[in-house]
Amino acid sequence: MAWGRSSQPSPPPASRLWSLLPLLIALAIVGAIAWVVYQIYLTLLRAQAETMQKMESSNVALSRDGVRVGVRNVGHEKYVDQTQSWVVKAWNLRSEETGKKKKGKGKVKK
C-alpha cells in the first residue's frame, strides 16, 4: 500500500436509476398539476354547457350581438298587435287631450 492505494474499498458506481430519480419526480409533479388543471377545464366546460341548456329552455339566447329573450306562447303577430294597440291607445288619448285644450282656448267667456 505504499503505492497510493487506500485500505478501504471504493464505493460502487451510482446506478442510472438514481441519477434519473430527480427527473422522474419532476415529471410526476408536472403531470399531477397538468391533470388537475385539465379536470378544472372539463368541469368549467360542463358547467357552461348546462347553463346554456337551461337558458335555452327558458327562451334566452346568448350571441355575440347580446342576449335575446323570447316570448313564450305568444305568436309574433299577436305580440305586435298587442304592443301596437298600446301605442295607438296612448296616441288617441294624447290627441283627445290636446283637442280639448285647443277648443277651450278659442272660446272667450263674457
C-alpha positions as semicolon CSV with decimal commas, in nm:
position;residue;x (nm);y (nm);z (nm)
1;M;0,000;0,000;0,000
2;A;0,283;0,214;-0,040
3;W;0,191;0,299;-0,392
4;G;-0,120;0,514;-0,311
5;R;-0,386;0,255;-0,271
6;S;-0,624;0,304;0,020
7;S;-0,705;0,031;0,257
8;Q;-1,084;0,085;0,219
9;P;-1,267;-0,047;-0,088
10;S;-1,413;0,220;-0,323
11;P;-1,795;0,263;-0,330
12;P;-1,981;0,109;-0,622
13;P;-2,066;0,347;-0,907
14;A;-2,413;0,511;-0,885
15;S;-2,677;0,335;-1,091
16;R;-2,859;0,513;-1,369
17;L;-3,186;0,487;-1,181
18;W;-3,053;0,704;-0,900
19;S;-2,934;0,966;-1,148
20;L;-3,275;0,973;-1,323
21;L;-3,476;0,984;-0,998
22;P;-3,494;1,368;-0,974
23;L;-3,616;1,385;-1,336
24;L;-3,885;1,123;-1,272
25;I;-4,004;1,308;-0,960
26;A;-4,023;1,638;-1,152
27;L;-4,219;1,473;-1,435
28;A;-4,461;1,318;-1,183
29;I;-4,524;1,656;-1,018
30;V;-4,576;1,833;-1,353
31;G;-4,809;1,551;-1,465
32;A;-5,017;1,578;-1,148
33;I;-5,053;1,956;-1,188
34;A;-5,149;1,912;-1,555
35;W;-5,414;1,653;-1,463
36;V;-5,569;1,885;-1,201
37;V;-5,578;2,177;-1,447
38;Y;-5,738;1,952;-1,711
39;Q;-6,007;1,838;-1,467
40;I;-6,085;2,202;-1,380
41;Y;-6,111;2,281;-1,753
42;L;-6,353;1,990;-1,810
43;T;-6,566;2,099;-1,514
44;L;-6,591;2,455;-1,647
45;L;-6,693;2,330;-1,993
46;R;-6,961;2,106;-1,842
47;A;-7,096;2,392;-1,628
48;Q;-7,105;2,622;-1,932
49;A;-7,295;2,364;-2,138
50;E;-7,551;2,303;-1,862
51;T;-7,602;2,676;-1,813
52;M;-7,657;2,733;-2,185
53;Q;-7,905;2,443;-2,195
54;K;-8,104;2,584;-1,902
55;M;-8,108;2,932;-2,054
56;E;-8,225;2,798;-2,391
57;S;-8,506;2,609;-2,221
58;S;-8,626;2,939;-2,073
59;N;-8,607;3,113;-2,417
60;V;-8,289;3,312;-2,350
61;A;-8,026;3,303;-2,624
62;L;-7,673;3,438;-2,593
63;S;-7,492;3,553;-2,905
64;R;-7,215;3,792;-2,999
65;D;-7,477;4,062;-3,052
66;G;-7,607;4,027;-2,698
67;V;-7,888;3,848;-2,520
68;R;-8,217;3,773;-2,693
69;V;-8,518;3,688;-2,480
70;G;-8,804;3,503;-2,644
71;V;-9,169;3,536;-2,552
72;R;-9,346;3,212;-2,468
73;N;-9,680;3,103;-2,606
74;V;-9,737;3,426;-2,795
75;G;-9,722;3,437;-3,172
76;H;-9,532;3,715;-3,344
77;E;-9,845;3,875;-3,493
78;K;-10,032;3,867;-3,164
79;Y;-9,734;4,021;-2,984
80;V;-9,705;4,300;-3,244
81;D;-10,080;4,366;-3,230
82;Q;-10,074;4,397;-2,852
83;T;-9,781;4,637;-2,850
84;Q;-9,925;4,845;-3,132
85;S;-10,263;4,864;-2,960
86;W;-10,099;5,023;-2,656
87;V;-9,924;5,276;-2,879
88;V;-10,250;5,356;-3,061
89;K;-10,439;5,395;-2,732
90;A;-10,173;5,630;-2,598
91;W;-10,178;5,829;-2,923
92;N;-10,557;5,861;-2,916
93;L;-10,565;5,969;-2,550
94;R;-10,299;6,230;-2,616
95;S;-10,480;6,365;-2,924
96;E;-10,809;6,388;-2,730
97;E;-10,641;6,588;-2,452
98;T;-10,479;6,830;-2,694
99;G;-10,807;6,866;-2,890
100;K;-10,998;6,961;-2,573
101;K;-10,736;7,217;-2,476
102;K;-10,745;7,380;-2,820
103;K;-11,125;7,402;-2,820
104;G;-11,125;7,554;-2,474
105;K;-10,871;7,824;-2,563
106;G;-11,064;7,956;-2,862
107;K;-11,379;8,044;-2,664
108;V;-11,398;8,369;-2,481
109;K;-11,633;8,387;-2,184
110;K;-11,821;8,712;-2,114
